[in-house]
Amino acid sequence: MDPLLEVKIGCLVALLFLTLVCGLIPAQVQWFQMKAAKGRHRRILSFVGCFAAGVFLGACLMHMVADALTDIQGELGKQLQQVRWALSSQGCLDYPFAELIISIGFFLVFLTESLVLHCCRSTDHKSTPMSRPPPSSPSILHSHGVPAPSGHSPVSFRALVLFVSLSLHSLFEGLAVGVQQGEAGALQLCLAILAHKGVIAFSLGLQLVQSGTRPRWRLLYLGVFALMSPSGMAVGIGLSLSGGAAGGLAMALLEGVAAGTFLYITFLEILPQELSSPEPPLAKFSFIALGFSIMSVIAVWA
């Protein structure tokens, strides 16, 4: 077997195993269940949640947004050179296309969640037109203070968006490893992905648990998430063996949209949720900064 192919297959197996193990630890271990936690246990879980929020913040700014900015600008530059817009290409490159694509992803999730909340509220008013639910009735509170009926939980929607955006990013990471033409480049890139994949998988599993996602859906999300990087790597290996093009601009645009969705979830959902806990503000800042610092250090090797 080709040594390069052996390296890529080894990376594929390592990514699959690490992601599954790190994601299933918080998802399956009872200790991480916030509902049953009290006192010191609850404070520790809150700090772990703040650490996970810092990891997501670092993944958002230092990895997903940074990669999207670089890839979109690079692919647009290639396209403009191919069509030879001698007079207008420089002006087109000066326009912040990458930032626009990321913003589209941000507003796409904002609009979708607003529509979900609007439909939930309309359905709730139709079912109980003249009365309000008693304080003891089960309901799920939106992170911005908007109540939603338990049958139409926006918390589940946010978990789904978080899963989709991270999965798309993982797919593109795997694809980048699969199309490498040298053993050293493939191994270096795979080690960089492994360095942060475990931390992100653990944080995703913890977020799914704390958002109230049902156990079977948690397992499905984590299983599919674990398969995304190996799937992207398999596609990349196939492309490198066949000599086909990877559709760089389309993938860069999708990566930009995924970065925008993750930006929304990080800043408008995860961080406000963790900062609203009653623990000391300085302690919460410290754990968020710790999670961000780890992702910043990992970005040096990425």
Summary of the structure (lengths in Angstrom):
residues: 302
radius of gyration: 21.1
end to end distance: 27.8
largest distance: 71.8
contacts: 1009
relative contact order: 0.21
helix: 80%
strand: 2%
